[in-house]
């Protein structure tokens, strides 16, 4: 069941069009990703959902509420982690959570949130003394302290080191498993592919595609490649006779087999039948980066 509906959303700043006829819906219980380069209109879109900006045209409903007219009620049911936010440097972790929880009719137990998010030992630490990862965890806690039905997380892991990013991804899985629907704004392909059930690709203020990560990758329609070093001499014809294989090349001792469909299974099954072991096996296939190029004509970082 859709709990967020965005239809023909349009927002301009002077002559600059930030969001141009964007439409999508978010289903209850999913992690819905909004993926695109910096400046694509992602943050403006979610700020309209949160009621922080008034769209020029189009409509937005969240849990059946109008973000502008019903802003007081919506803020009781929607938590937000903004792209950029700061707390007073000397405020302690527990003070921030206690303050934020006082804004809600039915707040969550913030002591429990500290435990779940792994920062219970930072309870009495001032905000200015937290690491980047710890500040992000506190930011998530503040977004969840109202016990929201929906959480909007904007550029959640920007600036974090690889380990902190992976830890944060695990936290997001936990949050969704607790029953919270998540809207995740990101420009990281790996993050979107790892976390999201569905994705809206946003480019130049428009939705370029809307699908599951696997569905978007399938649209890239690029060949797969299987690389391996056979344990003994292998006749290339055994590979080229497979219906999934389109090409076989050699690079020194390695074979590079190109094709489509269930290529890996077809190749490994044939090797097993002929008692050949595939050493240093590697599979290259289309990614979300390839999908973005196929759908927009340019890379995400351009």
C-alpha positions as CSV (number, residue, x, y, z in Angstrom):
1,X,0.0,0.0,0.0
2,X,1.4,3.4,-1.0
3,X,1.9,5.8,1.9
4,X,3.6,8.5,0.0
5,X,2.2,9.8,-3.3
6,X,4.1,12.4,-5.4
7,X,2.5,13.5,-8.7
8,X,3.8,15.9,-11.3
9,X,6.0,17.8,-8.7
10,X,7.6,21.0,-10.0
11,X,9.8,23.4,-8.1
12,X,11.9,26.3,-9.5
13,X,14.3,28.8,-8.0
14,X,14.1,31.8,-10.3
15,X,15.0,30.5,-13.7
16,X,16.6,27.3,-12.4
17,X,14.3,24.3,-12.5
18,X,15.2,22.0,-9.6
19,X,12.3,19.5,-9.9
20,X,10.6,19.0,-13.2
21,X,7.4,16.9,-13.2
22,X,8.5,14.2,-10.8
23,X,6.1,11.4,-9.9
24,X,6.5,8.3,-7.8
25,X,4.9,6.4,-4.9
26,X,6.4,4.8,-1.8
27,X,5.0,1.6,-0.4
28,X,4.6,0.8,3.3
29,X,7.5,-1.1,4.8
30,X,10.0,-0.6,1.9
31,X,13.3,1.2,1.6
32,X,12.7,3.5,-1.3
33,X,15.8,5.2,-2.8
34,X,16.1,8.5,-4.6
35,X,19.4,8.2,-6.5
36,X,21.1,10.8,-8.6
37,X,24.1,13.2,-8.9
38,X,24.5,16.2,-6.8
39,X,22.2,19.0,-7.9
40,X,19.7,16.6,-9.6
41,X,16.8,17.7,-7.4
42,X,16.8,14.9,-4.8
43,X,16.9,17.1,-1.7
44,X,14.3,19.5,-3.0
45,X,12.0,16.6,-3.7
46,X,12.2,15.2,-0.2
47,X,11.9,18.7,1.3
48,X,8.6,19.0,-0.5
49,X,7.6,15.6,1.0
50,X,8.6,16.8,4.5
51,X,6.7,20.0,4.2
52,X,9.9,22.1,4.3
53,X,9.3,23.6,0.8
54,X,6.2,24.5,-1.1
55,X,6.1,23.0,-4.6
56,X,5.1,25.3,-7.5
57,X,2.9,22.7,-9.0
58,X,1.9,19.1,-8.5
59,X,0.7,17.3,-5.4
60,X,2.2,15.4,-2.5
61,X,0.4,13.3,0.1
62,X,2.1,11.5,3.0
63,X,0.0,9.1,5.1
64,X,-3.0,10.8,3.6
65,X,-1.8,14.2,4.9
66,X,-0.9,17.4,3.0
67,X,2.6,18.4,4.0
68,X,1.8,22.1,4.2
69,X,-1.8,22.1,5.5
70,X,-1.2,19.2,7.9
71,X,2.3,20.0,8.9
72,X,1.8,19.7,12.6
73,X,0.3,16.2,12.4
74,X,2.8,15.1,9.7
75,X,5.8,16.0,11.9
76,X,4.4,13.7,14.6
77,X,4.6,10.8,12.1
78,X,7.6,11.5,9.9
79,X,11.2,11.6,11.1
80,X,13.9,13.3,9.0
81,X,17.7,13.2,8.9
82,X,18.6,16.3,6.9
83,X,21.5,16.5,4.4
84,X,23.2,19.1,6.6
85,X,22.5,19.6,10.3
86,X,24.4,20.6,13.4
87,X,23.7,20.7,17.1
88,X,25.2,23.1,19.6
89,X,28.7,21.8,20.3
90,X,28.3,21.5,24.1
91,X,25.0,19.7,24.1
92,X,25.3,16.2,25.4
93,X,23.9,13.2,23.5
94,X,21.2,12.5,26.2
95,X,20.2,16.2,26.3
96,X,19.6,16.3,22.6
97,X,17.5,13.2,22.6
98,X,15.6,14.3,25.7
99,X,14.9,17.7,24.1
100,X,13.7,16.2,20.8
101,X,11.6,13.6,22.4
102,X,9.7,16.3,24.2
103,X,8.3,17.5,20.9
104,X,6.3,14.3,20.3
105,X,3.1,13.0,21.7
106,X,4.3,9.4,21.8
107,X,8.1,9.4,21.7
108,X,10.2,6.3,21.5
109,X,12.4,5.2,24.4
110,X,15.6,7.1,23.5
111,X,17.7,5.0,26.0
112,X,16.7,2.0,23.9
113,X,17.6,3.9,20.7
114,X,21.1,4.6,22.1
115,X,21.5,0.9,22.7
116,X,20.2,-0.1,19.2
117,X,22.4,2.4,17.5
118,X,25.5,1.5,19.4
119,X,26.2,4.9,21.1
120,X,24.9,4.2,24.7
121,X,28.5,4.7,25.9
122,X,28.4,8.2,24.4
123,X,25.3,9.2,26.5
124,X,27.1,11.9,28.4
125,X,29.5,13.1,25.6
126,X,29.2,16.5,24.1
127,X,28.2,16.7,20.4
128,X,31.5,18.4,19.4
129,X,33.5,15.4,20.7
130,X,31.7,12.8,18.7
131,X,33.3,11.2,15.6
132,X,31.6,11.6,12.2
133,X,30.1,8.1,12.4
134,X,28.8,8.8,16.0
135,X,27.2,12.0,14.8
136,X,25.4,10.2,12.0
137,X,24.1,7.6,14.5
138,X,22.9,10.4,16.7
139,X,21.2,12.0,13.7
140,X,19.4,8.7,13.0
141,X,18.4,8.5,16.6
142,X,16.9,12.0,16.5
143,X,15.0,11.1,13.3
144,X,13.5,8.1,15.1
145,X,13.0,9.5,18.6
146,X,9.4,10.5,17.7
147,X,8.5,6.9,16.9
148,X,7.8,7.8,13.2
149,X,6.0,5.7,10.6
150,X,8.3,7.1,7.9
151,X,11.9,8.2,8.1
152,X,13.6,10.3,5.4
153,X,17.3,10.0,5.4
154,X,19.2,12.4,3.2
155,X,22.8,11.6,2.1
156,X,23.2,9.4,5.2
157,X,26.8,8.3,4.8
158,X,28.5,11.2,3.1
159,X,31.9,11.8,4.7
160,X,32.0,8.5,6.5
161,X,34.8,6.0,6.2
162,X,34.1,2.6,4.6
163,X,33.6,0.7,7.9
164,X,31.3,3.4,9.3
165,X,29.3,3.3,6.1
166,X,28.8,-0.5,6.3
167,X,27.8,-0.2,10.0
168,X,25.3,2.5,9.1
169,X,23.8,0.3,6.4
170,X,23.2,-2.5,9.0
171,X,21.5,0.1,11.2
172,X,19.2,1.0,8.4
173,X,18.2,-2.6,7.9
174,X,17.4,-2.8,11.6
175,X,15.2,0.3,11.4
176,X,13.2,-1.0,8.4
177,X,12.8,-4.4,10.2
178,X,11.3,-2.5,13.1
179,X,8.4,-1.4,10.8
180,X,9.6,2.0,9.7
181,X,9.2,2.9,6.0
182,X,12.4,4.6,4.8
183,X,13.0,7.1,2.0
184,X,16.8,7.1,1.4
185,X,18.4,9.9,-0.7
186,X,21.8,9.1,-2.0
187,X,24.3,9.6,-4.8
188,X,26.2,6.4,-3.9
189,X,25.5,3.5,-6.3
190,X,26.7,0.8,-3.9
191,X,24.5,2.2,-1.1
192,X,21.4,2.2,-3.2
193,X,22.1,-1.3,-4.5
194,X,22.7,-2.7,-1.0
195,X,19.8,-1.1,0.8
196,X,16.9,-0.2,-1.5
197,X,13.9,-2.3,-2.6
198,X,13.1,0.2,-5.3
199,X,14.8,3.2,-6.8
200,X,13.9,6.4,-8.6
201,X,16.8,7.6,-10.8
202,X,16.7,11.4,-10.8
203,X,18.6,13.3,-13.4
204,X,18.3,17.0,-14.1
205,X,15.2,17.3,-12.0
206,X,13.3,14.4,-13.7
207,X,12.7,10.7,-13.0
208,X,14.8,8.9,-15.6
209,X,13.6,5.5,-14.4
210,X,11.8,3.8,-11.5
211,X,12.4,0.1,-10.7
212,X,14.1,-2.3,-8.4
213,X,17.9,-2.2,-8.5
214,X,18.0,-5.5,-10.4
215,X,15.4,-4.2,-12.8
216,X,17.4,-1.1,-13.5
217,X,20.6,-3.1,-14.1
218,X,18.7,-5.4,-16.5
219,X,17.9,-2.3,-18.6
220,X,21.6,-1.7,-19.1
221,X,21.4,-4.7,-21.4
222,X,25.2,-5.3,-21.3
223,X,26.9,-8.6,-21.8
224,X,28.3,-10.5,-18.9
225,X,31.9,-11.7,-18.9
226,X,33.3,-14.7,-17.0
227,X,37.1,-14.8,-16.5
228,X,39.0,-17.9,-15.4
229,X,42.2,-19.9,-15.7
230,X,41.3,-23.5,-16.6
231,X,43.1,-26.2,-14.7
232,X,44.0,-28.0,-18.0
233,X,43.9,-27.4,-21.7
234,X,40.3,-26.6,-22.9
235,X,38.9,-26.6,-26.4
236,X,37.2,-23.3,-27.0
237,X,34.5,-25.0,-29.0
238,X,33.1,-26.5,-25.8
239,X,32.3,-23.0,-24.8
240,X,31.2,-21.5,-28.1
241,X,28.6,-24.3,-28.5
242,X,26.8,-23.0,-25.4
243,X,23.7,-21.0,-26.3
244,X,24.5,-18.4,-23.6
245,X,28.0,-17.7,-25.0
246,X,28.6,-15.1,-27.7
247,X,32.4,-14.8,-27.6
248,X,35.5,-16.6,-26.2
249,X,38.9,-14.9,-26.0
250,X,42.2,-15.8,-24.5
251,X,44.5,-13.5,-22.4
252,X,47.6,-15.5,-21.7
253,X,46.4,-18.5,-19.6
254,X,43.1,-16.9,-18.9
255,X,39.8,-17.4,-20.8
256,X,37.3,-14.5,-21.2
257,X,33.9,-15.8,-22.0
258,X,31.2,-13.2,-22.9
259,X,27.5,-13.9,-23.1
260,X,24.1,-13.3,-21.6
261,X,21.4,-15.2,-19.6
262,X,22.6,-17.6,-17.0
263,X,26.1,-17.5,-18.4
264,X,28.0,-18.4,-15.2
265,X,25.9,-21.5,-14.6
266,X,26.3,-22.6,-18.2
267,X,30.0,-22.2,-18.1
268,X,30.7,-23.8,-14.7
269,X,28.3,-26.7,-15.5
270,X,30.2,-27.4,-18.8
271,X,33.6,-27.3,-16.9
272,X,32.3,-29.7,-14.3
273,X,31.2,-32.2,-16.9
274,X,34.7,-32.1,-18.4
275,X,36.4,-32.2,-15.0
276,X,38.0,-28.8,-15.5
277,X,38.6,-26.5,-12.5
278,X,38.1,-22.7,-13.0
279,X,41.0,-21.0,-11.1
280,X,40.8,-17.2,-10.3
281,X,37.1,-17.1,-11.4
282,X,35.7,-13.6,-11.8
283,X,32.4,-12.4,-13.2
284,X,31.8,-8.9,-14.7
285,X,28.3,-7.8,-15.3
286,X,26.2,-4.7,-15.6
287,X,25.9,-2.5,-12.5
288,X,23.8,0.5,-11.4
289,X,26.5,2.7,-12.9
290,X,26.0,1.0,-16.3
291,X,22.2,1.4,-15.9
292,X,22.6,5.1,-15.1
293,X,24.7,5.6,-18.3
294,X,22.3,3.6,-20.4
295,X,19.3,5.5,-19.1
296,X,20.7,9.1,-19.0
297,X,23.6,9.0,-21.5
298,X,26.2,10.0,-18.9
299,X,27.9,8.8,-15.8
300,X,26.6,9.7,-12.3
301,X,29.7,11.9,-11.6
302,X,29.3,14.0,-14.8
